[in-house]
Amino acid sequence: MINDNFSFNLLKEFGSARLGKISTHRGIIDTPTFMPVGTQGTIKSAFIEDIISTGTQIILSNTYHLMIRPGTERIKRVGGLHEFMNCNLPILTDSGGFQIMSLSKLVKIDKERGATFNSHIDGKKFVLSPEESIKIQKDLNSDIVMVLDECPKLSNDKKKIVNSINLSQSWAKRSKKEFGNNPKKALFGIIQGGVYKDLRLESLEGLVKLEFDGYAIGGLAVGETQNQMFKVLDYTTSSMPKNKPRYLMGVGTPSDILGAVKRGVDMFDCVMPTRSGRTGLAFTWNGRLNLKNSKYQKDDSPLNENIILRNLNTYSKSYINHLINSNEILASMILTLNNVIFYQQLMKSIREAIKNNTFDAFYKKYIDVI
């Protein structure tokens, strides 16, 4: 049953892996879940109806990019992002914190003022304070709202990371105050701290005291090794509240997801399945296929004979190779949809394995394959 209010129900644990349900007034989200990324109000190279047909239950969009273009007022005028992009799924919006790092050459940070961006499009100045980020996300009418944080680059300078979590903690308090009381929506705090255990736990402790609806783990997949990421997850998730969703931001590869689920993470997002689809890379249960490769010119077998959505099982690897080499947009459409389907099949299989107490066997079978 769909809840009018946001809620999370932990249904089962198998080791540290968790099976759960997030209830929103727009729909149920089974966890562990993967959110395809619609940065600018669209999943690139795909119709939203097709994305929904893959089993996707929630998508992610981005505050910074929508603030820059087309601008919040244009989206607010029609009722919000769901109406603007014709999507009836729940939507999570990132706060713009990642762009503070990724566009660092165009950003100046001030503790009180926030982040001042020079638009990467036309150089126009935009100020994104914690309050403004929340206001924009409210205007977008997203269902899960993220606090504004500073996502630092991978660094051995511990003092720099300390300053970052102090700034993020201050911004989290201001974000929560601006968010106010809105039971239909959720506000997630974001844990930072680099690869330092004491700083991660310090950041988490401060956020838990503020009582958010969910907790995200930020500042990973920014250059550290997979083993370093898993080590951070080991000590972070074990200290996180059990009754709140756990979201690992910007991750990742199928093996990243498997390893993170094993360590207790519930939610994921990444551009990888869609971006890879636009560059000729297909995800399959037998591993990744680079369909640009000339060896596929004479391969008339389907990419995945079991995918009947949009009749994807009727397109041969040879044909897709031809489309890629001819720079035809259909190649991106086929591979993007294939990859999102694969990711959603992966998440469904993970949920079934946790439910049936077979997750360890599933993990061992696929961790080095996909």
Order of alpha helices (4+ residues) and beta strands (2+ residues): beta-beta-beta-beta-alpha-beta-alpha-alpha-alpha-beta-alpha-beta-beta-beta-alpha-beta-alpha-beta-alpha-beta-alpha-beta-alpha-beta-alpha-beta-beta-alpha-alpha-alpha
